[in-house]
Amino acid sequence: MISINYTFLGDESIVKEWGKKGTSSDITIYDRKDTGIVKTWTLPTGFPDKIQSLFQAIQLGEYVIFHVSKLDKFTGEQIIALDALRKEKGLLCHSYEVDRSLLLTMIKGTVVENYKLVELENLKTEMDSLAAIQKEGEAKVVIDHSFEVKGVGAVLLGKLDRGKIKTYDNMKLLPAGSEVMIKSIQMHDDTVTEASSPARIGLAIKGVDASAVQRGDVLCNSADSKVSQEIILDYKQNKYFKEDVKEGQTFVVNVGMQMKTAKIISSAPMRLQFMKPVVFEIGEIAVILRPESQGVRIVGSGKIS
């Protein structure tokens, strides 16, 4: 079964015409199965109140569908977030009220500048022409929701970011390091015996309680996934964040789907010390955030070295 995942930024009423509403919290997921292809659309419904929701929703899509209905600081924040995470594949459209020339000025020099600009009436056709993107290699599942089901046990929802999994596979839950076994796999409410990247999946597992699993935790067996309380970034500050970033300051840091508190212990190079262990891969992007700020909330970002 083929899977394609989109991050949708814009008016939720548009997505309601494409898929059925599923899991909903501060991120909301719509899905649809059509001729052997499962499509999902993830929306940051907690944004703009929670900037964390924006970054986590962006992480779940191979493609971004960016519908702009007004030009304000939150549109700017979305552009900066997409650029920080290097989300290079996407479609851009806007409502009739939006000044196109001003929008093009706002996206200039960012990854969004390379998105295909389409009219709203052509958006679905253009979206349907996008091909699935699979990642080969050791299996890696990124978890976004977890809960207990009576008679089943722990159930995890997430994206198979890389590789393939099968029922009865034994995997490691990181950063905790717990050993778990996959009892069953579901895709779009269908039980399957195996799944391939980039499928969105539900897993019944044995080995841990759902309460022990956090959003952003990773199931894998790969040596590429590392666990530490310190990381070093090839750091670049957001040009709109004008304050000096100093040793001893504490921020929220986004790595994958994780949002964890970290202290700056060195600014050159940028070295972060987390309060709790974080799971990451070398080259993965980390973004430093100040969610409580009434002004600029995206501080800066960089690849983990």
Summary of the structure (lengths in Angstrom):
residues: 305
radius of gyration: 19.2
end to end distance: 35.3
largest distance: 56.7
contacts: 1014
relative contact order: 0.13
helix: 16%
strand: 48%
